[in-house]
Amino acid sequence: MKKTVILFAMAISIMSCNKTTETKEFKTAYIDTSKLMEESTEAKDIEAKYKDKSKVMGSQLEAEVNRFKSEAASFKQNAATNGQAWAQQKGAELQQREQQLNYAQQAMLQQLQQESGVEMDSLVKTYKKIIKDFGKEKGYDYIYGTGDAQSILYAKDNYDITKEVIKLVNDKYKSSDKKEEKPADKK
């Protein structure tokens, strides 16, 4: 009985030693997210939209600033002739206007940042979904991101699928533009 138990134990240990460990190779790739955002047509359009909006809002504010500068120059010329009481009152008014202009400028910048931030966040979510679908379709196990928020310290260039993804997001954006233009053309 002892011999049987010993032989059985040896047989199990030999069998367990002969088991090969299965290793699965993963299909991986990476995307340069900075390059994706720089070269994607939609991201460029959003950036251009807010540059234009900034120019429009900035020109309105600039007109106010120029009026203020004109009043300040006039104040300096008239301060001596109109007396100290007038100079103090007008000086306080000018300081208040300058402060209001600073607040208006800060509010404008904050509004632009907030609006563009919402659109860019939405774009990032869209791109994540596109990349996820792309990865599933192409059979990738992992797709990493490089760029501003690096999660890869090194990868071979042949794993870079950035150009493929840029083409994909640009094609999707162009096709969505065509869909949106058709109803407008009918009117």
Sequence and secondary structure as in RCSB ss.txt:
>XXXX:A:sequence
MKKTVILFAMAISIMSCNKTTETKEFKTAYIDTSKLMEESTEAKDIEAKYKDKSKVMGSQLEAEVNRFKSEAASF
KQNAATNGQAWAQQKGAELQQREQQLNYAQQAMLQQLQQESGVEMDSLVKTYKKIIKDFGKEKGYDYIYGTGDAQ
SILYAKDNYDITKEVIKLVNDKYKSSDKKEEKPADKK
>XXXX:A:secstr
 HHHHHHHHHHHHHHHHH         EEEEEHHHHHHH HHHHHHHHHHHHHHHHHHHHHHHHHHHHHHHHHHH
HHHHHHH HHHHHHHHHHHHHHHHHHHHHHHHHHHHHHHHHHHHHHHHHHHHHHHHHHHHHHHT SEEEEESSS 
  S   GGGB HHHHHHHHHHHHHHHHHHHHHHHHH 
